[in-house]
């Protein structure tokens, strides 16, 4: 019986019980022993496909299968994804449910840190105006008073109230107020005016992520190396084919030990994405663009598993969250690629990776003083503080009012991976690595007009166990 037949026959019986003895038996029947550490990796992965990959990749000269023989790239699990879960019709009730869900999830996170009262409850009682009170609400409006103070209006399911942040009382608090965004959910602590219609804030709390997330056990379980890229824009005249071929050649060098390739959207340049786009296209048919992209990815070594999420140039609905690419398109790619929606959370080799193309950065950068496209890690860190990938509703991002808000960062990732802005930035916010991976096209006409300078042909390589990283350039010398 062939190797694949042996594996499948065993795991039809043992698929629900990946005992060490069963794995040892599979390798013994194929003529191999297995190292205890390698055995642990295979047992934790619970993946017959991974065992199949290992057996196919080693030859008869190997006596003992060790960790060096295991291609951990097979261990991919999709943790969250909008694909096949979209329920919105666009009716009024959908919008109400969407915001209620956001307020509920983020409110629960905040309630672990403060005891927030319903807004209406403070207006119906004669409270001591010196008493410290806490509220949890969504930002409805942000204004600057004639005296330069910040006045924000927040709401919950019971009512609304205005909150004043004095520009001189607490400089740090006032600076924080300048970064507040419409539609984010915050906690506010302060005192009330005599009529109960105004709160004087002395503290603003955001949902934020914990100071520490990854434990030593998490680090021990995470294995392999992942490469993060985005915004390939196949089909554009400015696509850097020579740089891409350099990149694929590098991936094929075994010494680099790459297990995963994660692509955060804009695989192709698309059709009709912006006015007069056809003048900037080398390939005018959307399906031909994807066929060319599939050919480029076919050259990636087979042991490297690929994850692809869409972006605003891809052939899916423009309203976010976006489902994965449709079957008519995915069918032209190699069959082992994992296609997910935008955003999506995947577990690769034991590390949780949150993939979001990143279009909301247009709104965040435009709204917060000092933010720019030159440093994409700042708006990405802001997403983690807000526990939300796209907080502003009605801005540049078209958001579908699903019954659940799929942009809430409920499960904290190990890596947040974005693209869209065509600049490279890697940083750490608390215990999360933020990666923006640039682009594979040179400066476009639009970018020239906007004085935006891309950082093309870069790839970020991350060791999933240590979270150490390096950014590599593949521009021809």
Long-range contacts (C-beta under 8 A, 24 or more apart in sequence): 3-30, 3-52, 3-55, 3-56, 4-52, 4-56, 6-30, 7-48, 7-51, 7-52, 7-55, 8-48, 11-48, 11-51, 15-48, 18-42, 18-43, 18-46, 19-43, 23-51, 26-51, 26-55, 27-55, 27-65, 30-55, 31-60, 32-58, 32-62, 32-63, 32-64, 32-65, 33-63, 33-64, 33-65, 34-64, 34-65, 35-64, 35-65, 35-66, 35-67, 37-66, 37-67, 38-65, 38-66, 38-67, 38-69, 38-70, 41-67, 41-70, 41-72, 41-223, 42-70, 44-221, 44-350, 45-72, 45-74, 45-75, 47-74, 47-75, 49-74, 50-74, 50-75, 53-303, 57-303, 70-223, 71-259, 71-303, 72-223, 72-224, 72-259, 72-349, 73-224, 73-258, 73-259, 73-260, 73-303, 73-304, 73-305, 73-348, 73-349, 74-305, 75-223, 75-347, 75-348, 75-349, 75-350, 76-260, 76-305, 76-307, 76-338, 76-346, 76-347, 76-348, 77-346, 77-347, 78-338, 78-340, 78-344, 78-345, 78-346, 79-345, 79-346, 79-347, 79-352, 79-411, 80-343, 80-344, 80-345, 80-406, 80-411, 81-324, 81-340, 81-341, 81-344, 81-345, 82-321, 82-322, 82-323, 82-341, 82-342, 82-343, 82-344, 82-402, 82-406, 83-323, 83-324, 83-340, 83-341, 84-323, 85-402, 86-321, 86-323, 86-400, 86-402, 87-402, 87-403, 88-400, 88-401, 88-402, 88-403, 90-400, 90-401, 94-401, 94-402, 94-403, 95-401, 97-401, 97-403, 98-401, 98-402, 98-403, 98-404, 98-405, 99-138, 99-183, 99-393, 99-405, 100-157, 101-403, 101-404, 101-405, 101-408, 102-138, 102-183, 102-185, 102-388, 102-405, 102-408, 103-137, 103-138, 103-156, 103-157, 103-185, 105-405, 105-408, 105-410, 106-185, 106-207, 106-387, 106-388, 106-408, 107-136, 107-156, 107-185, 109-207, 109-387, 110-136, 110-185, 110-186, 110-187, 110-205, 110-206, 110-207, 111-136, 113-187, 113-205, 114-187, 114-189, 114-205, 116-187, 118-156, 118-157, 118-158, 118-159, 119-154, 119-155, 119-156, 119-158, 119-159, 119-160, 119-161, 120-158, 120-159, 121-158, 122-161, 122-192, 122-196, 123-159, 123-161, 123-196, 123-197, 127-192, 127-196, 129-191, 129-192, 129-193, 129-194, 130-191, 131-191, 131-192, 132-189, 132-190, 132-191, 132-202, 133-189, 133-190, 133-191, 133-192, 133-199, 134-187, 134-188, 134-189, 135-161, 135-187, 135-188, 135-199, 136-185, 136-186, 136-187, 136-188, 137-161, 137-185, 137-186, 137-188, 138-183, 138-184, 138-185, 139-180, 139-181, 139-182, 139-183, 139-184, 139-185, 139-186, 140-182, 141-182, 142-180, 142-182, 150-174, 150-177, 150-178, 150-180, 152-177, 152-180, 154-186, 154-188, 161-197, 161-198, 161-199, 162-197, 162-198, 162-199, 163-188, 163-190, 163-198, 163-199, 163-200, 163-201, 164-198, 164-199, 164-200, 164-201, 165-201, 165-204, 166-200, 169-202, 170-202, 173-201, 173-202, 173-203, 173-204, 176-204, 177-201, 177-204, 178-368, 178-369, 179-368, 179-382, 180-204, 181-363, 181-364, 181-367, 181-368, 181-386, 181-391, 181-392, 182-367, 182-391, 182-392, 182-393, 183-391, 183-392, 183-393, 184-386, 184-388, 184-391, 185-386, 185-388, 206-385, 206-386, 206-387, 207-385, 207-386, 207-387, 207-388, 208-384, 208-385, 208-387, 209-384, 209-385, 209-387, 209-409, 209-412, 209-429, 209-430, 209-431, 209-432, 210-412, 210-430, 210-431, 211-430, 211-431, 212-430, 212-431, 213-412, 213-414, 213-430, 213-431, 213-432, 214-414, 214-431, 214-467, 218-350, 218-414, 219-465, 219-466, 219-467, 220-465, 221-350, 222-349, 222-350, 222-351, 222-414, 222-464, 222-465, 223-259, 223-349, 223-350, 223-464, 223-465, 224-257, 224-259, 224-260, 224-348, 224-349, 224-464, 224-465, 225-256, 225-257, 225-258, 225-259, 225-260, 225-461, 225-462, 225-463, 225-464, 226-258, 226-259, 226-260, 226-261, 226-262, 226-348, 226-349, 226-351, 226-353, 226-415, 226-461, 226-462, 226-464, 227-251, 227-258, 227-260, 227-261, 227-262, 227-459, 227-460, 227-461, 227-462, 228-262, 228-264, 228-415, 228-417, 228-435, 228-437, 228-459, 228-460, 228-461, 228-462, 229-261, 229-262, 229-263, 229-264, 229-419, 229-437, 229-438, 229-440, 229-458, 229-459, 229-460, 230-263, 230-264, 230-265, 230-266, 230-311, 230-357, 230-417, 230-418, 230-419, 230-420, 230-436, 230-437, 230-438, 230-439, 231-264, 231-265, 231-266, 231-311, 231-419, 231-420, 231-422, 231-437, 231-438, 231-439, 231-440, 231-441, 232-263, 232-266, 232-267, 232-268, 232-293, 232-296, 232-439, 232-440, 232-441, 233-266, 233-268, 233-269, 233-313, 233-439, 233-440, 233-441, 234-267, 234-268, 234-269, 234-283, 234-289, 234-290, 234-292, 234-293, 234-296, 235-268, 235-269, 235-270, 235-281, 235-282, 235-283, 235-286, 235-288, 235-289, 235-292, 235-293, 236-269, 236-280, 236-281, 236-282, 236-441, 236-444, 237-280, 237-281, 237-282, 238-280, 238-441, 238-442, 238-443, 238-444, 239-269, 239-282, 239-440, 239-441, 240-440, 240-441, 240-442, 240-456, 240-457, 240-475, 242-476, 243-440, 243-456, 243-457, 243-474, 243-475, 243-476, 244-296, 244-440, 244-457, 244-474, 246-457, 246-474, 246-475, 246-476, 247-457, 247-459, 247-474, 248-296, 248-299, 248-300, 250-472, 250-474, 251-300, 251-301, 251-304, 252-299, 252-300, 252-301, 256-461, 258-301, 258-304, 258-461, 259-303, 259-304, 259-305, 259-348, 259-349, 260-304, 260-305, 260-306, 260-307, 260-348, 260-349, 261-300, 261-304, 261-305, 261-306, 261-307, 262-306, 262-307, 262-346, 262-348, 262-353, 262-355, 262-417, 263-306, 263-307, 263-308, 263-309, 264-309, 264-311, 264-355, 264-356, 264-357, 264-358, 264-417, 264-418, 264-419, 264-420, 264-437, 265-309, 265-310, 265-311, 265-312, 265-313, 265-314, 265-342, 265-357, 265-358, 265-419, 265-420, 266-310, 266-311, 266-312, 266-313, 266-314, 266-357, 266-419, 266-420, 266-439, 267-293, 267-308, 267-310, 267-311, 267-313, 267-314, 267-325, 268-292, 268-293, 268-313, 268-314, 268-315, 269-313, 269-441, 270-313, 270-314, 270-315, 273-312, 273-313, 274-446, 280-444, 280-445, 286-315, 287-328, 287-329, 287-332, 290-315, 290-325, 290-329, 290-332, 290-333, 291-332, 293-333, 294-332, 294-333, 294-334, 297-333, 297-334, 297-337, 298-333, 298-334, 302-334, 302-336, 305-336, 305-337, 305-338, 305-348, 306-334, 306-336, 306-337, 306-338, 307-337, 307-338, 307-339, 307-340, 307-346, 307-348, 307-353, 307-355, 308-333, 308-337, 308-338, 308-339, 308-340, 309-339, 309-340, 309-341, 309-342, 309-343, 309-344, 309-355, 309-356, 309-357, 310-341, 310-342, 310-357, 311-342, 311-357, 311-359, 311-419, 311-420, 312-357, 312-359, 312-420, 316-342, 317-400, 318-398, 319-398, 319-399, 319-400, 320-359, 320-390, 320-397, 320-398, 320-399, 320-400, 320-407, 321-400, 321-402, 321-406, 321-407, 322-357, 343-389, 343-406, 343-407, 345-411, 345-413, 348-464, 349-464, 350-464, 351-414, 351-415, 351-464, 352-411, 352-412, 352-413, 352-414, 352-415, 353-413, 353-414, 353-415, 353-417, 354-389, 354-409, 354-413, 354-415, 354-416, 354-417, 355-417, 355-418, 356-383, 356-389, 356-416, 356-417, 356-418, 357-418, 357-419, 357-420, 358-418, 358-419, 358-420, 358-421, 358-436, 359-390, 359-396, 359-397, 359-420, 360-389, 360-390, 360-391, 360-392, 360-395, 360-396, 360-397, 360-407, 361-418, 361-420, 361-421, 362-395, 362-396, 362-397, 362-420, 363-390, 363-392, 363-395, 363-396, 363-397, 364-391, 364-392, 366-395, 366-396, 367-392, 373-421, 373-422, 373-423, 373-452, 374-423, 375-423, 375-425, 376-418, 376-421, 376-423, 376-424, 376-425, 376-436, 377-425, 377-426, 377-427, 377-429, 377-434, 377-436, 380-416, 380-418, 380-425, 380-427, 380-429, 380-434, 380-436, 381-427, 381-429, 381-434, 383-409, 383-416, 384-409, 384-416, 384-429, 384-430, 384-432, 384-434, 385-429, 414-464, 414-467, 415-462, 415-467, 422-447, 422-452, 422-454, 422-455, 422-456, 423-453, 423-454, 423-455, 424-455, 424-458, 424-460, 424-471, 426-460, 426-469, 426-471, 428-467, 433-462, 433-467, 433-469, 435-460, 435-462, 435-469
